[in-house]
Amino acid sequence: MTMRTPRPQSGHGPNGPLGPGTPTGPGRPPRSRKRWLQYGAVALISLALGVGIGSNGSSADAGTKATDDAEAGPRPTVTVTETTGDSTGKDKKEGPADHFSGEGEYVVGEDIEAGTYRTAGPEGGFGCYWERAKDASGEFGSIIANNNLQGPGRVTLHQGEYFKTNRCQEWKKVG
């Protein structure tokens, strides 16, 4: 006696009857609403950020922005002139100053005299920053020395250096 293994009949699979439209391959996971919610949330946040960045230059902020820019912008270099005591009334040759504003960039020997200067400290609550540099490149490597003062301070400047100062009271030569 020989035993035969029954073959599946058409319309039947190894796990039972197959209905019409039932996939025969590996199953596909159902589409997830969670994925669409994530994409939608990312798109909504991106849109809000874009609108926020784009409205930065709106006309409502224009007056405030112009005021802020005017306060933060560079200030003119101070040059001191002395009049001679002669009857012509002609001025002496302009020379470097021995005192200057606490806001700006100066070339030692051209704009201001070399020497030691003193400041009473910050003009406001953010501290007084000063920097001695070997050139005006603004590169980190050009800084010779710098400091943030919360009170009075002194600095000695040498011929040919660049001196930057921000938010400080007037600097006066003391030596």
KEVOTOR-657781 format. One record per atom (N, C-alpha, C): residue number from 0; chain; atom name; x, y negated, z. Coordinates in pm, 1 decimal. Last residue first. Layout:
# residues N
     i   ch   at         px         py         pz
   NUM    A   CA          X          Y          Z
...
END
This chain:
# residues 175
     i   ch   at         px         py         pz
   174    A    N     4970.0   -10774.5     3047.0
   174    A   CA     5114.4   -10751.0     3049.1
   174    A    C     5170.4   -10716.8     2915.4
   173    A    N     4707.0   -10816.4     3009.8
   173    A   CA     4758.3   -10841.0     3144.4
   173    A    C     4909.3   -10817.4     3151.2
   172    A    N     4451.7   -10912.9     2785.1
   172    A   CA     4592.8   -10875.1     2800.8
   172    A    C     4639.4   -10913.3     2941.3
   171    A    N     4126.9   -10776.2     2803.3
   171    A   CA     4215.3   -10893.2     2821.9
   171    A    C     4357.0   -10844.7     2847.7
   170    A    N     3828.6   -10675.7     2649.2
   170    A   CA     3963.9   -10636.3     2687.1
   170    A    C     4049.4   -10763.1     2694.9
   169    A    N     3484.7   -10685.7     2750.8
   169    A   CA     3598.7   -10747.6     2683.4
   169    A    C     3731.4   -10694.4     2740.2
   168    A    N     3339.1   -10359.7     2807.3
   168    A   CA     3341.8   -10503.2     2823.3
   168    A    C     3470.2   -10555.6     2757.6
   167    A    N     3245.3   -10100.4     2572.3
   167    A   CA     3328.4   -10155.6     2679.6
   167    A    C     3306.6   -10305.4     2690.8
   166    A    N     3139.1    -9954.0     2356.4
   166    A   CA     3057.4    -9974.8     2476.4
   166    A    C     3138.0   -10026.5     2595.7
   165    A    N     3451.5    -9857.8     2224.8
   165    A   CA     3305.5    -9854.0     2213.4
   165    A    C     3241.4    -9871.4     2350.1
   164    A    N     3746.3    -9903.5     2036.8
   164    A   CA     3678.0    -9920.1     2163.8
   164    A    C     3527.8    -9927.6     2139.5
   163    A    N     4058.5    -9816.6     1899.4
   163    A   CA     3912.8    -9814.9     1885.7
   163    A    C     3852.8    -9826.9     2024.9
   162    A    N     4353.7    -9917.3     1756.4
   162    A   CA     4282.8    -9909.8     1883.2
   162    A    C     4133.7    -9919.9     1858.2
   161    A    N     4643.3    -9800.7     1603.5
   161    A   CA     4504.3    -9840.4     1583.4
   161    A    C     4433.4    -9819.6     1716.3
   160    A    N     4983.4    -9925.3     1606.8
   160    A   CA     4878.2    -9831.6     1643.4
   160    A    C     4741.2    -9889.0     1607.4
   159    A    N     5164.8   -10131.6     1558.4
   159    A   CA     5132.0   -10039.7     1449.0
   159    A    C     5024.2    -9937.6     1482.1
   158    A    N     5289.1   -10158.7     1887.5
   158    A   CA     5289.1   -10213.4     1751.1
   158    A    C     5257.9   -10103.3     1649.5
   157    A    N     5082.4   -10018.0     2146.5
   157    A   CA     5211.8   -10038.7     2081.4
   157    A    C     5193.0   -10084.8     1937.4
   156    A    N     4910.7   -10070.4     2452.4
   156    A   CA     4905.8   -10056.1     2307.2
   156    A    C     5040.1   -10094.1     2247.0
   155    A    N     4791.9    -9930.1     2743.4
   155    A   CA     4906.9    -9998.3     2683.2
   155    A    C     4909.6    -9965.4     2535.0
   154    A    N     4501.3    -9988.1     2939.2
   154    A   CA     4566.0    -9912.5     2832.4
   154    A    C     4681.6    -9996.2     2778.2
   153    A    N     4276.4    -9953.9     3218.7
   153    A   CA     4388.5   -10018.3     3149.7
   153    A    C     4440.3    -9926.4     3041.0
   152    A    N     3946.1   -10012.0     3366.7
   152    A   CA     4055.5    -9932.6     3312.6
   152    A    C     4159.8   -10017.5     3243.3
   151    A    N     3653.1    -9980.5     3578.2
   151    A   CA     3761.8   -10057.0     3517.5
   151    A    C     3873.1    -9964.8     3466.6
   150    A    N     3442.0    -9692.8     3504.7
   150    A   CA     3470.9    -9815.3     3578.1
   150    A    C     3583.0    -9889.7     3507.7
   149    A    N     3429.5    -9485.5     3342.6
   149    A   CA     3305.6    -9514.3     3412.8
   149    A    C     3319.1    -9642.1     3494.3
   148    A    N     3577.4    -9422.5     3027.3
   148    A   CA     3582.6    -9490.2     3156.2
   148    A    C     3442.5    -9507.3     3213.0
   147    A    N     3728.4    -9185.3     2849.8
   147    A   CA     3593.4    -9234.5     2876.5
   147    A    C     3595.6    -9293.5     3015.6
   146    A    N     4010.6    -9199.9     2628.1
   146    A   CA     3951.3    -9184.3     2759.8
   146    A    C     3808.3    -9236.7     2758.4
   145    A    N     4311.8    -9100.6     2447.1
   145    A   CA     4176.9    -9155.0     2455.7
   145    A    C     4122.5    -9132.6     2595.6
   144    A    N     4599.1    -9096.7     2226.8
   144    A   CA     4539.5    -9087.0     2360.3
   144    A    C     4399.0    -9144.7     2353.6
   143    A    N     4632.0    -9041.9     1953.4
   143    A   CA     4747.8    -9039.3     2042.9
   143    A    C     4699.3    -9018.6     2186.8
   142    A    N     4472.5    -8890.6     1684.5
   142    A   CA     4454.6    -8948.9     1817.9
   142    A    C     4580.8    -8930.0     1901.0
   141    A    N     4500.1    -8751.2     1451.3
   141    A   CA     4560.2    -8885.0     1454.3
   141    A    C     4548.3    -8950.9     1591.8
   140    A    N     4359.7    -8512.1     1468.7
   140    A   CA     4504.9    -8508.1     1482.9
   140    A    C     4571.1    -8645.3     1489.2
   139    A    N     4098.8    -8586.8     1401.6
   139    A   CA     4129.9    -8551.2     1539.9
   139    A    C     4280.9    -8555.5     1565.3
   138    A    N     4067.0    -8869.8     1182.9
   138    A   CA     4094.1    -8728.1     1205.3
   138    A    C     4133.0    -8704.0     1350.7
   137    A    N     4051.9    -9131.4     1124.7
   137    A   CA     3940.8    -9075.4     1200.3
   137    A    C     3957.6    -8927.4     1228.6
   136    A    N     4245.4    -9282.2      991.8
   136    A   CA     4180.4    -9172.1      920.4
   136    A    C     4057.2    -9118.4      992.4
   135    A    N     4409.3    -9488.1     1072.1
   135    A   CA     4265.2    -9512.3     1072.3
   135    A    C     4187.0    -9400.4     1004.7
   134    A    N     4672.4    -9369.4     1293.3
   134    A   CA     4621.9    -9422.8     1167.2
   134    A    C     4470.2    -9436.0     1175.8
   133    A    N     4725.1    -9308.3     1554.8
   133    A   CA     4840.8    -9342.5     1471.3
   133    A    C     4799.5    -9394.1     1334.2
   132    A    N     4522.6    -9449.6     1818.1
   132    A   CA     4543.0    -9358.1     1706.1
   132    A    C     4661.9    -9403.1     1622.3
   131    A    N     4353.9    -9461.0     2122.5
   131    A   CA     4474.7    -9504.9     2051.3
   131    A    C     4500.0    -9402.7     1941.8
   130    A    N     4030.4    -9539.5     2232.4
   130    A   CA     4115.4    -9442.8     2162.2
   130    A    C     4234.0    -9513.7     2098.8
   129    A    N     3765.8    -9551.0     2476.8
   129    A   CA     3874.1    -9612.5     2400.8
   129    A    C     3961.4    -9503.5     2342.7
   128    A    N     3437.0    -9597.4     2598.3
   128    A   CA     3531.1    -9508.6     2529.4
   128    A    C     3638.1    -9590.9     2460.1
   127    A    N     3250.7    -9625.6     2885.1
   127    A   CA     3333.9    -9703.8     2792.0
   127    A    C     3435.6    -9608.1     2730.3
   126    A    N     2912.4    -9529.6     2961.2
   126    A   CA     3057.5    -9519.4     2971.2
   126    A    C     3125.6    -9596.2     2860.1
   125    A    N     2639.4    -9575.4     2954.3
   125    A   CA     2691.3    -9457.0     2885.9
   125    A    C     2841.6    -9440.5     2897.3
   124    A    N     2523.2    -9805.9     3058.8
   124    A   CA     2528.7    -9687.3     3143.1
   124    A    C     2593.4    -9565.6     3079.6
   123    A    N     2730.0   -10075.5     2936.7
   123    A   CA     2599.7   -10017.5     2972.6
   123    A    C     2620.2    -9894.1     3058.2
   122    A    N     2991.1   -10146.4     2925.1
   122    A   CA     2893.1   -10253.0     2910.1
   122    A    C     2754.8   -10203.5     2951.4
   121    A    N     3247.6   -10013.2     3143.3
   121    A   CA     3139.9   -10001.0     3044.9
   121    A    C     3045.2   -10119.9     3044.5
   120    A    N     3523.1   -10229.4     3242.3
   120    A   CA     3453.7   -10100.7     3230.7
   120    A    C     3342.6   -10104.4     3129.4
   119    A    N     3684.0   -10444.9     3239.4
   119    A   CA     3605.4   -10426.0     3361.6
   119    A    C     3525.4   -10296.0     3356.5
   118    A    N     4007.9   -10378.5     3105.1
   118    A   CA     3865.0   -10401.8     3086.6
   118    A    C     3795.4   -10377.5     3219.4
   117    A    N     4333.0   -10478.4     2999.8
   117    A   CA     4243.5   -10436.5     3106.5
   117    A    C     4100.0   -10468.1     3065.3
   116    A    N     4641.1   -10393.4     2833.3
   116    A   CA     4511.1   -10460.2     2838.9
   116    A    C     4425.3   -10398.0     2949.1
   115    A    N     4975.8   -10442.8     2745.9
   115    A   CA     4882.0   -10374.2     2833.6
   115    A    C     4755.4   -10457.7     2847.7
   114    A    N     5080.8   -10466.7     2396.3
   114    A   CA     5090.9   -10491.4     2539.5
   114    A    C     4988.6   -10411.0     2616.8
   113    A    N     5049.6   -10644.3     2087.1
   113    A   CA     5092.2   -10525.5     2160.1
   113    A    C     5101.9   -10562.8     2307.8
   112    A    N     4758.2   -10834.1     1993.6
   112    A   CA     4898.4   -10825.7     2034.3
   112    A    C     4926.3   -10690.7     2099.6
   111    A    N     4540.6   -10762.4     1712.6
   111    A   CA     4563.7   -10787.4     1855.7
   111    A    C     4711.6   -10769.7     1886.9
   110    A    N     4570.8   -10749.7     1436.0
   110    A   CA     4447.6   -10803.0     1493.9
   110    A    C     4466.5   -10843.0     1640.5
   109    A    N     4851.4   -10682.1     1415.0
   109    A   CA     4781.5   -10762.7     1314.4
   109    A    C     4659.4   -10830.3     1375.5
   108    A    N     4927.1   -10556.7     1648.0
   108    A   CA     5027.9   -10634.7     1577.3
   108    A    C     4967.8   -10721.9     1469.0
   107    A    N     4706.8   -10295.5     1608.0
   107    A   CA     4795.4   -10361.8     1702.5
   107    A    C     4908.9   -10428.0     1624.3
   106    A    N     4397.8   -10325.4     1467.0
   106    A   CA     4534.6   -10284.4     1436.4
   106    A    C     4625.5   -10365.9     1528.1
   105    A    N     4083.9   -10208.5     1595.6
   105    A   CA     4183.8   -10313.7     1579.1
   105    A    C     4318.4   -10251.8     1545.2
   104    A    N     3738.3   -10173.4     1604.2
   104    A   CA     3865.4   -10106.9     1574.3
   104    A    C     3965.3   -10215.3     1535.6
   103    A    N     3479.6   -10213.8     1861.4
   103    A   CA     3544.3   -10233.0     1731.9
   103    A    C     3670.7   -10150.7     1716.9
   102    A    N     3403.3   -10365.8     2152.1
   102    A   CA     3337.5   -10288.1     2047.6
   102    A    C     3409.1   -10314.0     1916.3
   101    A    N     3489.0   -10549.3     2334.5
   101    A   CA     3494.4   -10408.1     2371.9
   101    A    C     3427.2   -10317.3     2272.3
   100    A    N     3683.5   -10814.2     2187.7
   100    A   CA     3556.5   -10749.2     2219.8
   100    A    C     3578.0   -10602.1     2254.2
    99    A    N     3993.9   -10939.8     2329.5
    99    A   CA     3904.8   -10902.2     2219.9
    99    A    C     3783.0   -10828.4     2273.4
    98    A    N     4300.4   -11115.1     2369.1
    98    A   CA     4177.0   -11062.5     2426.8
    98    A    C     4080.9   -11036.4     2310.3
    97    A    N     4502.1   -11203.4     2215.9
    97    A   CA     4541.8   -11144.8     2343.7
    97    A    C     4419.0   -11103.2     2425.5
    96    A    N     4534.0   -11153.8     1856.7
    96    A   CA     4464.2   -11201.8     1975.7
    96    A    C     4517.7   -11135.3     2101.9
    95    A    N     4778.2   -11249.0     1610.5
    95    A   CA     4704.0   -11148.1     1685.9
    95    A    C     4645.6   -11207.0     1814.4
    94    A    N     4722.6   -11564.7     1433.0
    94    A   CA     4802.8   -11454.7     1486.2
    94    A    C     4716.7   -11355.7     1561.6
    93    A    N     4743.4   -11826.7     1192.3
    93    A   CA     4663.6   -11732.1     1269.9
    93    A    C     4752.4   -11618.3     1315.6
    92    A    N     4946.2   -12112.6     1228.1
    92    A   CA     4922.8   -11987.2     1157.6
    92    A    C     4843.5   -11893.6     1249.0
    91    A    N     4764.1   -12398.3     1355.1
    91    A   CA     4882.5   -12312.4     1346.3
    91    A    C     4845.4   -12188.6     1265.2
    90    A    N     4575.8   -12646.5     1174.3
    90    A   CA     4586.0   -12531.7     1264.0
    90    A    C     4719.4   -12460.7     1245.4
    89    A    N     4612.4   -13001.6     1166.9
    89    A   CA     4619.6   -12872.6     1100.0
    89    A    C     4634.4   -12762.0     1204.3
    88    A    N     4616.2   -13257.7     1264.9
    88    A   CA     4499.8   -13177.0     1298.8
    88    A    C     4498.6   -13042.0     1230.0
    87    A    N     4810.7   -13445.9     1241.8
    87    A   CA     4749.1   -13397.2     1117.9
    87    A    C     4623.8   -13315.2     1146.7
    86    A    N     4929.8   -13511.5     1480.9
    86    A   CA     4822.9   -13599.5     1434.8
    86    A    C     4754.1   -13548.5     1308.5
    85    A    N     4985.3   -13214.2     1687.9
    85    A   CA     5025.7   -13323.4     1598.9
    85    A    C     4905.2   -13398.0     1544.0
    84    A    N     4935.7   -12997.4     1846.0
    84    A   CA     4915.2   -13127.7     1907.1
    84    A    C     4951.1   -13242.9     1814.0
    83    A    N     4752.4   -12743.1     1669.4
    83    A   CA     4875.8   -12807.5     1713.1
    83    A    C     4843.5   -12943.8     1771.4
    82    A    N     4519.5   -12499.3     1772.2
    82    A   CA     4549.5   -12623.1     1700.3
    82    A    C     4677.0   -12682.6     1757.6
    81    A    N     4503.5   -12150.7     1717.8
    81    A   CA     4532.6   -12261.3     1808.7
    81    A    C     4564.3   -12384.5     1725.6
    80    A    N     4287.4   -11875.5     1676.4
    80    A   CA     4367.9   -11981.5     1616.6
    80    A    C     4387.5   -12091.4     1719.9
    79    A    N     4236.1   -11529.9     1681.3
    79    A   CA     4245.7   -11652.8     1759.3
    79    A    C     4333.3   -11751.9     1684.4
    78    A    N     4000.5   -11309.0     1558.4
    78    A   CA     4128.1   -11372.5     1531.7
    78    A    C     4129.4   -11505.8     1604.3
    77    A    N     3831.2   -11004.5     1576.1
    77    A   CA     3851.3   -11134.6     1639.6
    77    A    C     3990.6   -11185.7     1605.8
    76    A    N     3635.8   -10841.4     1331.6
    76    A   CA     3762.2   -10851.7     1401.7
    76    A    C     3778.7   -10993.1     1455.9
    75    A    N     3285.2   -10761.4     1371.2
    75    A   CA     3397.3   -10828.3     1305.3
    75    A    C     3520.9   -10832.8     1395.4
    74    A    N     3172.7   -10423.1     1430.1
    74    A   CA     3169.2   -10566.1     1459.4
    74    A    C     3291.4   -10631.8     1395.7
    73    A    N     2977.7   -10158.6     1292.9
    73    A   CA     3105.0   -10221.6     1325.0
    73    A    C     3089.0   -10371.4     1348.4
    72    A    N     2663.5   -10056.7     1451.7
    72    A   CA     2752.6   -10085.9     1339.5
    72    A    C     2881.4   -10152.9     1382.7
    71    A    N     2484.3   -10031.5     1657.0
    71    A   CA     2587.9    -9930.9     1646.6
    71    A    C     2691.2    -9961.9     1538.5
    70    A    N     2306.4   -10243.9     1625.6
    70    A   CA     2381.9   -10232.9     1750.2
    70    A    C     2499.1   -10137.8     1736.0
    69    A    N     2203.1   -10190.8     1373.7
    69    A   CA     2273.1   -10317.6     1395.1
    69    A    C     2356.7   -10311.1     1521.6
    68    A    N     2077.1    -9946.7     1416.0
    68    A   CA     2190.7    -9953.4     1324.7
    68    A    C     2271.4   -10080.1     1347.0
    67    A    N     1871.0   -10026.9     1590.6
    67    A   CA     1972.1    -9932.3     1636.0
    67    A    C     2096.3    -9938.6     1549.0
    66    A    N     1729.2   -10196.6     1416.6
    66    A   CA     1786.8   -10251.4     1539.0
    66    A    C     1896.7   -10160.4     1590.3
    65    A    N     1649.1   -10012.5     1223.2
    65    A   CA     1732.8   -10125.3     1183.5
    65    A    C     1799.9   -10186.7     1305.6
    64    A    N     1487.5    -9845.5     1380.5
    64    A   CA     1608.7    -9792.5     1318.7
    64    A    C     1703.0    -9905.3     1278.1
    63    A    N     1276.7   -10016.5     1446.5
    63    A   CA     1360.6    -9961.2     1552.5
    63    A    C     1492.3    -9913.2     1494.6
    62    A    N     1171.0   -10066.4     1189.3
    62    A   CA     1216.4   -10176.5     1274.2
    62    A    C     1309.1   -10128.3     1383.0
    61    A    N     1106.7    -9803.8     1095.4
    61    A   CA     1203.0    -9888.0     1025.4
    61    A    C     1256.0   -10000.2     1113.1
    60    A    N      909.2    -9644.6     1193.0
    60    A   CA     1037.9    -9640.7     1263.0
    60    A    C     1137.3    -9739.0     1205.4
    59    A    N      709.2    -9695.1     1012.3
    59    A   CA      683.1    -9724.0     1153.7
    59    A    C      812.9    -9727.6     1232.8
    58    A    N      803.4    -9601.6      768.8
    58    A   CA      801.8    -9746.2      790.5
    58    A    C      775.5    -9781.2      935.7
    57    A    N     1021.4    -9313.2      813.0
    57    A   CA      893.9    -9378.8      784.9
    57    A    C      898.5    -9525.8      820.8
    56    A    N     1234.1    -9135.4      829.0
    56    A   CA     1258.0    -9267.5      771.5
    56    A    C     1129.6    -9342.1      741.9
    55    A    N     1124.7    -8901.4      933.5
    55    A   CA     1226.8    -8974.4     1009.8
    55    A    C     1249.4    -9114.4      956.2
    54    A    N      963.8    -8740.6      787.6
    54    A   CA      903.2    -8862.2      840.8
    54    A    C     1001.2    -8944.8      922.0
    53    A    N     1125.1    -8521.1      727.4
    53    A   CA     1089.1    -8615.2      621.3
    53    A    C     1032.1    -8745.1      674.4
    52    A    N     1130.6    -8385.2      969.8
    52    A   CA     1254.5    -8441.0      915.2
    52    A    C     1222.8    -8546.7      810.7
    51    A    N      858.4    -8313.7      991.2
    51    A   CA      924.7    -8391.8     1095.8
    51    A    C     1050.8    -8458.2     1045.2
    50    A    N      822.3    -8159.9      760.8
    50    A   CA      745.2    -8283.6      775.0
    50    A    C      810.7    -8373.6      879.3
    49    A    N      997.0    -7947.8      823.9
    49    A   CA     1018.9    -8029.8      704.8
    49    A    C      945.8    -8163.0      712.2
    48    A    N      872.8    -7841.4     1052.1
    48    A   CA     1007.8    -7898.4     1060.1
    48    A    C     1036.5    -7989.9      941.9
    47    A    N      631.2    -7752.7      936.8
    47    A   CA      629.7    -7854.1     1042.2
    47    A    C      766.2    -7920.0     1057.6
    46    A    N      728.8    -7559.4      755.4
    46    A   CA      655.0    -7675.1      705.9
    46    A    C      655.5    -7787.5      809.3
    45    A    N      837.1    -7374.6      935.3
    45    A   CA      922.6    -7441.1      836.3
    45    A    C      856.2    -7566.6      781.2
    44    A    N      602.3    -7292.2     1065.9
    44    A   CA      708.2    -7360.5     1141.5
    44    A    C      800.9    -7435.6     1046.3
    43    A    N      469.9    -7167.2      850.0
    43    A   CA      408.6    -7279.7      919.5
    43    A    C      512.3    -7360.4      998.3
    42    A    N      647.1    -6958.8      783.7
    42    A   CA      614.9    -7062.0      684.5
    42    A    C      557.2    -7186.1      751.7
    41    A    N      638.6    -6809.5     1020.8
    41    A   CA      765.3    -6866.8      975.0
    41    A    C      739.6    -6979.3      874.9
    40    A    N      367.0    -6733.1     1018.9
    40    A   CA      419.5    -6815.6     1128.5
    40    A    C      550.8    -6882.8     1087.7
    39    A    N      356.1    -6576.1      785.1
    39    A   CA      275.7    -6697.0      795.2
    39    A    C      327.8    -6790.1      903.9
    38    A    N      525.9    -6365.3      856.0
    38    A   CA      557.9    -6450.7      741.4
    38    A    C      483.1    -6582.7      748.5
    37    A    N      373.6    -6262.9     1074.0
    37    A   CA      511.3    -6311.4     1092.1
    37    A    C      550.6    -6405.0      978.9
    36    A    N      138.1    -6187.4      946.9
    36    A   CA      133.4    -6289.8     1050.9
    36    A    C      272.5    -6348.3     1075.4
    35    A    N      232.8    -5984.3      784.2
    35    A   CA      178.2    -6105.0      722.4
    35    A    C      169.3    -6219.1      823.5
    34    A    N      304.8    -5797.2      980.3
    34    A   CA      405.6    -5850.2      889.9
    34    A    C      356.5    -5979.4      825.4
    33    A    N       56.5    -5739.0     1096.3
    33    A   CA      160.8    -5802.1     1177.4
    33    A    C      267.7    -5866.9     1088.4
    32    A    N      -86.4    -5591.7      925.6
    32    A   CA     -122.1    -5733.2      934.7
    32    A    C      -13.7    -5808.6     1011.4
    31    A    N       60.7    -5350.5      718.0
    31    A   CA       46.9    -5405.3      851.6
    31    A    C       11.1    -5553.2      845.9
    30    A    N      -62.2    -5083.2      530.0
    30    A   CA       -8.1    -5219.2      533.5
    30    A    C      -40.9    -5281.9      667.8
    29    A    N       20.6    -4748.8      632.0
    29    A   CA      -77.9    -4852.2      601.8
    29    A    C      -14.5    -4990.3      612.1
    28    A    N      280.1    -4566.3      467.7
    28    A   CA      221.8    -4624.7      588.8
    28    A    C      121.2    -4733.3      552.0
    27    A    N      218.0    -4292.1      256.1
    27    A   CA      260.2    -4431.1      261.4
    27    A    C      197.3    -4493.4      385.3
    26    A    N      332.8    -3950.8      254.0
    26    A   CA      235.0    -4053.1      288.3
    26    A    C      295.0    -4193.0      292.9
    25    A    N      459.2    -3775.6      -29.1
    25    A   CA      476.4    -3824.6      107.4
    25    A    C      382.4    -3941.9      133.3
    24    A    N      188.2    -3650.4     -244.9
    24    A   CA      328.1    -3679.4     -209.9
    24    A    C      339.0    -3726.0      -65.5
    23    A    N      -78.2    -3635.8     -287.9
    23    A   CA       -9.8    -3508.5     -267.7
    23    A    C      135.3    -3528.9     -227.8
    22    A    N     -358.1    -3822.4     -171.3
    22    A   CA     -223.5    -3816.2     -226.4
    22    A    C     -158.7    -3682.7     -194.2
    21    A    N     -685.7    -3774.8     -277.7
    21    A   CA     -593.5    -3754.1     -166.5
    21    A    C     -453.5    -3742.6     -224.1
    20    A    N     -871.6    -3786.4     -476.9
    20    A   CA     -798.7    -3909.5     -446.0
    20    A    C     -703.0    -3894.6     -328.6
    19    A    N    -1088.4    -3541.2     -343.1
    19    A   CA    -1049.9    -3621.7     -458.2
    19    A    C     -981.3    -3751.4     -411.7
    18    A    N     -931.7    -3335.0      -90.7
    18    A   CA    -1043.4    -3408.3     -146.8
    18    A    C     -997.9    -3488.4     -267.2
    17    A    N     -818.5    -3012.1      -35.2
    17    A   CA     -782.5    -3148.9      -75.0
    17    A    C     -903.8    -3214.4     -136.1
    16    A    N     -838.0    -2784.0      238.5
    16    A   CA     -889.5    -2835.2      110.9
    16    A    C     -848.4    -2980.8       87.8
    15    A    N     -520.6    -2698.8      398.6
    15    A   CA     -665.4    -2700.3      385.2
    15    A    C     -708.5    -2760.6      253.8
    14    A    N     -252.2    -2694.9      390.8
    14    A   CA     -316.6    -2737.8      515.2
    14    A    C     -468.7    -2746.3      502.5
    13    A    N     -171.5    -2623.4      138.7
    13    A   CA     -130.2    -2537.1      248.2
    13    A    C     -201.5    -2573.8      378.3
    12    A    N     -475.0    -2689.0      -51.4
    12    A   CA     -333.4    -2704.6      -22.2
    12    A    C     -296.4    -2616.6       94.4
    11    A    N     -702.5    -2656.1     -313.1
    11    A   CA     -663.9    -2622.2     -176.8
    11    A    C     -514.3    -2638.2     -162.4
    10    A    N     -741.5    -2701.5     -571.5
    10    A   CA     -827.2    -2778.0     -482.5
    10    A    C     -796.4    -2747.6     -337.5
     9    A    N     -685.6    -2367.1     -665.4
     9    A   CA     -683.5    -2507.6     -701.3
     9    A    C     -784.0    -2581.8     -615.2
     8    A    N     -573.5    -2162.2     -397.6
     8    A   CA     -656.8    -2186.4     -513.3
     8    A    C     -651.4    -2335.1     -544.4
     7    A    N     -265.5    -2028.2     -303.1
     7    A   CA     -369.0    -2129.7     -283.8
     7    A    C     -447.3    -2149.8     -412.4
     6    A    N     -246.9    -1668.8     -298.4
     6    A   CA     -204.7    -1798.6     -353.4
     6    A    C     -312.0    -1901.6     -324.6
     5    A    N     -186.7    -1433.0      -46.0
     5    A   CA     -280.8    -1505.6     -131.2
     5    A    C     -224.7    -1640.0     -175.5
     4    A    N       41.7    -1181.1      -82.3
     4    A   CA       17.9    -1309.4      -15.5
     4    A    C      -78.3    -1386.7     -103.2
     3    A    N      -23.5     -837.6      -55.2
     3    A   CA       -7.3     -956.6     -138.1
     3    A    C      -38.1    -1081.0      -55.6
     2    A    N      117.3     -535.0       16.5
     2    A   CA       45.3     -652.8       65.6
     2    A    C       75.8     -771.5      -23.8
     1    A    N       59.0     -210.0      -89.5
     1    A   CA      136.4     -331.4     -106.8
     1    A    C       51.6     -450.0      -61.3
     0    A    N       78.6      112.9        0.0
     0    A   CA        0.0        0.0        0.0
     0    A    C       86.7     -124.6        0.0
END
